[in-house]
Amino acid sequence: MSTPWASQRLAASLFLMLGTDMFIVSPLLPRISETFGVTNGEAAVVAWSFSLVYAVLSPAFALVSNRYTRRSAMVFGAVVFSAGALAVSLLPTLELVVAGRVLTAVGAAIMGPPIWSYVSETAAPHETGKAVARVASTFAAGQILGVPLGGFVAQFASWRWVFLGIAVLTAGLAVLIGSRLTPEDRVPERARLSSALRDSLGLWRQPTMTYLVVANFFAQATRYATYTFAGALLFMRFGLETAQLGLVGAAVGAGSLLGSMLGGHLVDRVHAGQGSQTFLNCVYAAIMTCSVVLATAAGNEWLALAGWVVTFAAGSAFVSNGQELLTRSAGKDRAYALSWNNAALYAGTAAGSFTLALLPLGGPLFIMTAGALGALTLVASALLWWRAGGEADPMARSTKTNS
């Protein structure tokens, strides 16, 4: 079996748009708050509302999307996502813009799990880690390419044009995926929704999945939620302009890209050598915790930038590792496992953003809270490693036990 890399790149291209959409809010936050005459903390609702809606809806949508082909679910989700981005670019008030962000999140929640599932299902067994890492790197490419371009556009035109561009490009990708994506061999789920719901909820009987999902919740709160305020923080401390903040986003994206690719390589190495993926997560969490404290506390802009880059490199490796472990271990229920994991990821972003928005930007409580979120990631990862006892695939044991 060979991996259809061209088809996987086409499916993952939607994450290029999603990555741009999520990370562009940070450098645009000062502009958005200025447009509507609100504080940065109040304008942050544009970010955390998206994450909250995604988190709530992802598991429910997976029950429905699993009954269709991965391609159909991707296309429909992309169309809804595009409509939401278009609404953000046109609607006149902050409340209506938030409504547009909610619609965008609905589209993302529909298309996210099918993308991850398609990639893992069509990859050759010995290249699963690389395939999952490439999806994560495509997400990071949205930071590298889309965020600086969006920052440049916002600097000299309007932040609304950025979301208009996202809407148009996503619609174009939906057309390409619908017409060119290689059909999968998988047969869509035909069981009753009540049975599918039992399968989805039954995954929580696996304690190792619970530890992993909790760890991902705090990991996302550590890096994404804190990064929501990176633009405002760097503007306040160092006076960086919108275009410069876009370049910061590109540097952070490069860190994400490096972390996801290195993480994918290490996962395949672990599989070959019967090592422990859960121990890798402990290492990544420790690095991420230290670097997010540096990013938020540093009084030197280059140290702060280094902190953000390393935070996202370690965080991307962390999440890629967890996604691969879930997709490989959950079997036919992988879409449900991924939907719960994605819900945790975005719930972490929403909860972390909401909490940090209540604290003085860049103050001691802000820095300590960011570090505490990283420390909780490390604790949950260490508990999973301890429970796994060094096994390469702890969820495989859980799955056999519960079958």
C-alpha positions in Angstrom: 0.0 0.0 0.0 1.3 3.4 -0.9 0.2 6.8 0.5 -1.7 9.0 -1.9 0.3 12.1 -1.0 -1.3 14.3 -3.7 -4.8 13.6 -2.4 -3.7 14.1 1.1 -2.2 17.5 0.3 -5.5 18.5 -1.3 -7.5 17.5 1.7 -5.1 19.1 4.1 -5.2 22.4 2.1 -8.3 23.3 4.0 -6.2 23.4 7.2 -4.1 26.1 5.4 -7.2 28.3 5.5 -8.1 27.2 9.1 -4.6 27.9 10.3 -4.7 31.4 8.7 -8.1 32.1 10.1 -7.2 31.1 13.7 -3.8 32.9 13.9 -4.7 36.0 12.0 -6.9 37.2 14.9 -3.9 37.9 17.1 -2.2 40.5 15.0 -5.6 42.0 14.0 -6.9 42.2 17.5 -5.8 45.9 18.0 -7.4 46.8 14.7 -10.6 45.0 15.5 -10.9 46.6 19.0 -10.3 50.0 17.4 -13.0 49.5 14.8 -15.6 48.7 17.4 -14.4 50.9 20.2 -13.8 48.1 22.7 -10.8 46.9 24.7 -8.5 44.1 23.5 -10.0 41.8 26.1 -13.5 42.5 24.8 -12.5 42.1 21.2 -11.0 38.7 22.1 -14.5 37.3 21.9 -13.8 37.1 18.2 -11.3 34.4 19.0 -12.7 32.5 21.9 -16.3 32.3 20.5 -14.9 30.4 17.5 -13.1 28.0 19.7 -16.0 27.5 22.1 -18.5 26.7 19.3 -16.1 24.3 17.7 -15.5 22.5 21.0 -19.2 22.1 21.7 -20.3 21.0 18.2 -17.4 18.8 17.0 -18.5 15.5 18.7 -22.1 16.0 17.6 -21.2 16.7 14.0 -18.9 13.7 13.9 -21.9 11.4 14.5 -23.5 12.8 11.3 -20.5 13.3 9.1 -19.3 9.8 9.7 -22.4 8.6 7.8 -21.1 10.2 4.6 -17.9 10.0 2.7 -15.0 12.0 4.0 -15.0 14.0 0.8 -18.6 15.0 1.1 -18.1 16.1 4.7 -15.0 18.1 3.9 -16.8 19.9 1.0 -19.9 20.8 3.0 -17.8 22.0 6.0 -15.7 24.1 3.7 -18.7 25.8 2.2 -20.1 26.7 5.6 -16.7 27.9 6.8 -16.4 30.1 3.7 -19.9 31.6 4.3 -18.9 32.4 7.9 -15.7 34.1 6.8 -17.6 36.1 4.3 -20.0 37.2 7.0 -17.1 38.4 9.2 -15.8 40.5 6.3 -19.2 42.3 5.7 -21.2 42.6 8.9 -21.2 46.0 10.6 -21.2 45.4 14.4 -19.1 43.3 16.7 -22.1 41.2 17.7 -22.8 40.3 14.1 -19.1 39.6 13.4 -19.1 37.2 16.4 -22.2 35.5 14.7 -20.1 35.2 11.6 -17.3 33.6 13.6 -19.8 31.1 15.1 -20.8 30.1 11.5 -17.1 29.8 10.6 -16.6 27.5 13.6 -19.6 25.3 12.5 -17.9 24.8 9.2 -14.6 24.0 10.9 -16.2 21.5 13.2 -17.8 19.7 10.3 -14.7 19.4 8.1 -12.0 18.9 10.8 -12.4 15.3 11.8 -13.0 14.0 8.3 -9.7 15.6 7.2 -7.7 13.9 9.9 -9.6 10.6 9.4 -9.1 10.6 5.6 -5.4 11.2 6.0 -4.9 8.4 8.6 -7.2 6.0 6.6 -5.4 6.4 3.3 -1.8 6.5 4.6 0.4 3.4 4.4 0.8 1.9 7.9 4.5 2.7 8.2 3.9 6.4 7.1 1.0 7.3 9.4 3.1 9.5 11.6 4.5 11.4 8.6 1.0 11.8 7.1 -0.5 13.2 10.3 2.5 15.5 10.7 2.0 16.8 7.2 -1.6 17.8 8.0 -0.3 19.7 11.1 2.4 21.3 9.0 -0.2 22.5 6.5 -2.0 24.2 9.4 1.3 25.8 10.4 1.8 26.9 6.8 -1.3 29.1 7.3 0.7 31.0 9.9 3.8 31.2 7.7 2.0 32.4 4.5 -1.4 33.6 5.4 -0.7 35.5 8.6 2.0 37.9 7.3 0.0 38.4 4.1 -3.1 39.2 6.2 -1.1 41.5 8.4 0.2 43.4 5.4 -3.3 43.7 3.9 -4.7 45.0 7.2 -1.9 47.4 7.6 -2.6 49.2 4.4 -6.3 48.4 3.7 -8.7 46.8 6.2 -8.8 43.7 8.4 -12.1 42.8 6.8 -10.3 42.2 3.5 -8.4 39.4 5.2 -11.5 37.4 6.0 -12.9 38.1 2.5 -9.8 36.5 1.1 -10.2 33.5 3.4 -13.8 33.1 2.3 -12.9 33.2 -1.5 -10.0 30.8 -1.2 -11.8 28.3 0.9 -14.7 28.2 -1.5 -12.3 27.5 -4.3 -10.7 24.6 -2.4 -14.2 23.2 -1.8 -14.7 23.0 -5.5 -11.3 21.4 -6.1 -11.8 18.8 -3.3 -15.3 17.9 -4.6 -14.0 17.4 -8.1 -10.5 15.9 -7.7 -10.1 14.2 -4.4 -9.4 10.5 -4.7 -12.4 8.5 -3.3 -11.7 6.6 -0.1 -12.2 2.8 0.2 -14.0 3.3 3.5 -17.7 2.5 3.6 -19.7 5.3 5.4 -21.3 4.4 8.8 -24.7 2.9 8.4 -25.6 2.1 12.1 -28.4 3.9 13.9 -27.5 7.3 15.4 -28.2 5.9 18.8 -25.6 3.1 18.2 -23.1 5.6 16.9 -23.7 7.8 20.0 -23.0 4.8 22.2 -19.7 4.1 20.3 -18.7 7.7 20.7 -19.4 8.0 24.4 -18.0 4.5 24.9 -14.5 5.8 24.1 -14.5 7.5 27.5 -14.3 4.1 29.1 -10.6 4.1 27.9 -8.8 6.0 30.8 -5.7 6.6 28.6 -7.8 8.5 26.1 -9.2 10.6 28.9 -5.7 11.5 30.1 -4.7 12.3 26.5 -7.7 14.5 25.8 -7.2 16.4 29.1 -3.5 16.9 28.3 -4.5 18.3 24.9 -7.0 20.7 26.5 -4.3 22.3 28.6 -1.8 22.2 25.8 -4.0 24.2 23.5 -4.8 26.6 26.3 -1.1 27.1 26.9 -0.2 28.0 23.3 -3.2 29.1 21.4 -5.1 30.9 24.1 -2.0 32.8 25.2 -1.0 33.6 21.6 -4.4 35.2 21.1 -2.9 38.1 23.1 0.5 38.0 21.6 -0.2 40.8 19.1 -1.6 43.1 21.8 1.3 42.2 24.1 4.0 42.8 21.6 2.4 46.0 20.5 2.2 47.2 24.1 5.8 46.3 25.1 7.7 46.9 21.8 5.4 49.0 19.6 5.2 46.5 16.8 2.9 47.4 14.0 0.3 45.2 12.3 2.5 44.2 9.4 5.4 43.4 11.8 3.0 41.3 13.9 2.2 39.4 10.8 5.9 38.5 10.4 5.9 37.4 14.0 3.0 35.0 13.1 5.2 33.7 10.2 8.1 33.0 12.5 5.7 31.2 15.0 4.3 29.3 12.0 7.8 28.2 11.1 8.2 26.9 14.6 5.0 25.0 14.3 6.1 23.5 10.9 9.4 22.4 12.3 7.8 20.9 15.4 5.1 19.0 13.5 7.6 17.6 11.0 10.1 16.6 13.6 7.3 15.2 15.7 6.1 13.0 12.9 9.6 11.7 12.3 10.0 10.9 15.9 6.7 9.1 16.0 7.7 6.8 13.2 11.0 6.2 14.9 9.2 5.3 18.1 7.0 2.8 16.2 10.0 1.2 14.6 11.9 0.9 17.9 9.0 0.1 20.2 9.5 3.3 22.2 7.0 5.3 24.2 4.9 8.0 22.6 3.6 9.1 25.9 7.1 9.9 27.2 7.6 12.1 24.1 4.5 14.1 25.2 6.2 14.7 28.6 9.3 16.1 27.0 7.2 18.4 24.6 5.0 19.6 27.5 8.1 20.6 29.6 9.6 22.5 26.8 6.3 24.3 26.0 5.8 25.3 29.6 9.2 26.9 30.0 9.0 28.7 26.6 5.5 30.2 27.1 6.7 31.8 30.3 9.7 33.3 28.4 7.4 34.5 25.6 5.0 36.3 28.0 7.6 37.6 30.5 10.6 38.6 28.4 11.4 42.3 28.2 13.5 41.8 25.1 11.6 41.4 21.8 14.0 38.8 20.4 13.7 36.7 23.6 9.9 37.0 23.4 9.9 36.0 19.8 12.2 33.0 20.6 9.8 32.0 23.3 6.8 32.0 21.0 8.6 30.1 18.3 9.7 27.3 20.7 6.3 27.2 22.4 4.6 26.4 19.0 7.3 24.0 17.9 6.9 21.9 21.1 3.1 22.4 21.0 2.8 21.2 17.4 4.9 18.1 18.1 2.7 17.5 21.2 -0.6 17.7 19.4 0.6 15.8 16.3 1.8 13.0 18.6 -1.5 12.8 20.3 -3.5 12.9 17.1 -1.5 10.1 15.6 -2.0 8.0 18.7 -5.7 8.5 18.6 -6.2 7.9 14.8 -4.1 4.7 15.0 -5.7 3.2 18.1 -9.4 4.1 17.7 -10.0 1.9 14.7 -13.4 2.4 13.1 -14.3 4.9 15.7 -11.4 7.2 14.9 -13.7 10.0 13.7 -15.4 10.0 17.1 -12.1 9.9 19.0 -10.8 12.8 16.9 -14.0 14.8 17.4 -13.7 14.5 21.2 -10.0 15.4 20.9 -10.7 18.4 18.7 -13.4 19.5 21.1 -10.9 19.4 23.9 -8.4 21.4 21.8 -10.8 24.2 21.0 -12.4 24.1 24.5 -8.9 24.7 25.9 -8.4 27.6 23.5 -11.8 29.1 24.5 -11.3 28.6 28.2 -7.8 29.8 28.2 -8.6 32.9 26.2 -11.6 33.8 28.3 -9.5 33.4 31.5 -6.5 35.4 30.3 -8.8 38.2 29.0 -9.8 38.8 32.6 -6.2 39.4 33.7 -4.0 42.5 33.2 -2.3 42.0 29.9 1.4 41.0 30.5 1.1 41.3 34.2 2.4 38.8 36.8 -1.0 37.0 37.0 -1.1 36.7 33.2 2.3 35.2 33.0 1.7 32.8 36.0 -1.6 31.7 34.5 0.1 30.9 31.1 2.8 28.9 32.9 0.2 27.1 35.1 -1.6 25.9 32.0 1.6 24.5 30.7 2.3 22.8 34.0 -1.1 21.2 34.0 -0.3 19.9 30.5 2.8 18.3 31.9 1.0 16.8 34.8 -1.7 15.2 32.6 1.0 13.9 30.2 3.1 12.4 33.1 0.0 10.6 34.5 -0.7 9.1 31.0 3.0 8.0 30.8 2.9 6.5 34.3 -0.3 4.6 33.5 1.0 3.4 30.1 4.1 2.0 31.9 6.3 2.8 28.9 4.1 1.0 26.4 4.4 2.2 22.8 0.6 2.1 22.3 -1.3 2.3 25.6 -4.6 2.7 23.9 -4.3 -0.6 22.1 -4.3 -2.3 25.5 -7.4 -0.3 26.5 -9.2 -1.1 23.3 -8.6 -4.8 23.7 -9.7 -4.7 27.4 -13.0 -3.0 26.5 -13.8 -5.1 23.4 
